[in-house]
């Protein structure tokens, strides 16, 4: 009986001292809520501001050497979803991105950070704009904690290629999902 009690006490103490969960949040995008017009695409029949939302994160896994961020719509009627934003080589010291960081001409990202090609065909943030009449789509913002300083890729890399390297170098990830329909 003493062995079981000792094991149970060790389990409880281990849970009490475990690290906090890796989390991604946004003052602009609430979980499972509708994305505001300022973050929608200005094109494809939508008239949004196309401003990437501010994002913040906490409690990255131990050993994180860089981050990558993806925004993906799994509900796009393509058979393979739609990549709205692909960013990598964010330094391990980063804990947030300001609103509008997804506009390449703004220069709001740290030196060396790469925004690669999205399914719109260019680098940078492309906001939601699902087809008229579709049920609301989900937009999954995912921050990937990586065990490498940089990925050996450039701004013309496809989201699928970036995803391969993200999965090969992942220490953990944190996601935030919001919606939009029209």
N, C-alpha and C positions, 0 to 999 in steps of 0.2 A: 504494500500500500504506500510505503514511504517513497518508492521509486516513482509511482504514478503521481503523487503529490508534488514531488520535486520537479518532474517533467512538466506538469501543469503550471507550476509557479514560473518556471523558466520561459514557457511559452507566453504567459501573460506579460511578464517583464519585457520580453523581446518585442511584443506588440506595442507596449507603452513607450519604448524608446526608438521605434522605427522612424525613419525620415518622413517628412511631410510629402504629400503627393505632388508630383510635377503637374503644374496647372497653367493653362492659358486662359486669359480673360481679356475683355475689351470694354472700355467705357462707351463705345459706339455700337456694339453688336451684342445683344443679349441672347443667351442660350435659348434655342428653340423658339425665338421670336422673329418677326418680320424685319428684314434688313431695310434701313431707311433709304429714301430716294437719293440722298447725296452719295451713297455708295454704289448705286446702280450704274450700269454701263450707259454711256451716251453714244448709242449706235444700235444697229440691228432692230430698230423700232422702239428703243427705250430712250428716255431723255433724262437720265440721271447725271449726277455730278462726277461719277467715276473716280471718287476719292477712296483710296484704301483706308479701312478703319484703323484707328489706333489699337495696338495690341500690347499686352504685358504678360510676363510669365514669371513664375517663382519655382523654387525648389527643383532645379535641374538635377538630373542624376549625377552622382559622383563620377568624376573622370570626363565630364563633358568638355570637349575641346572646340566645338563650334555648333551652330544651329542652322537649320534650314526650315523654311516655311512654305507650305503648299496650301492652296485653296482649290477645292475640288467639288464639282457638282455631279454626284453619282446618278442623278435623275435625268440628265440631259438625254434627249432622244437620238443618241449616236451609236448606241451599242457598247460604248466604252467610256461614257461620262464626258466631262469637260473640265479641263484645267484652266483656272482663272488667274492663278498667280503662282510662280515658282521662284523662290529666293533661297540662295545658299551661300555658304562661307560667312555667315554672321558670326562675329567673335563670341567666344564663351563668356566674355564679360558683359555682353548685351543682356538687358532684361526687358526691353520694350522697343516698339517701333512707333513713331508718331503717325498721326493721320496724314495721308498723302505721301507716305514713304514709297508707295508703289508707282509713283510717276517718275520714270527714269531721269527726266530733265530737271527735276527738283534737286537731285544730289543729296537727298535726305538720309541715305544709307551710309554706313561707315566705309572707308576705302577698302577695296578688295571684295566687297559683297557683290554677288552676281544675281541679277534677275534674268532668268532664261526665258526662252520662248514658251508662250502659252498656246492654247488651242485657238486663240485669235490670230496667231502667226507672228506675234512680236513679243519682246520682253516687257515686263511691267504688269501692273494690276489691271484686270479687266473685270468690271463689276457684273453682277447678275443681270440677266435679261432672258428669262425662259420664254419659250413660245407662248403666245397669247392663247389662253384657254386651258393650258396645262394645269394640273394640280400643282400646288406650291412645291418648288424644288428645295432640296437641302444643299446648303453650302458649308462644307466641312473645312474649317481652318485648322491645320495641324502643324504644330511646332515639333520638329525632330531634333533631339539631342544626339550629337554625333561624337564618335571616338577619334575623329581626325580633325586637323586644323582646317583643311580645305578639301573640296572635291575637285578632281582633275577634269573639270568640265568648263565650258564657256557659255556665253549668252545665247548661242544658237542651239544649245542642247535641248532635246525634246524632254517633256515631262516624264515620259517613260524611262528615258536614259537616266535622268536625275533620280527617279524613283528607285531604279536598280541600285544606284550608289547609296541612296538613303537607307534602304533595307540592309545593304551589306555592312553599313557602318553605324547602325542605330544602337544607342544605349537606352533610349526611351522616347516616348512621344506623348504630347498632350494635345487634346482637340477641343474645339468649340464649334458647335453646329447651329446655324441660323437658317431661316427660310425666306423664300420670296416666290410669289406667283402673281400672274396678271391676267 
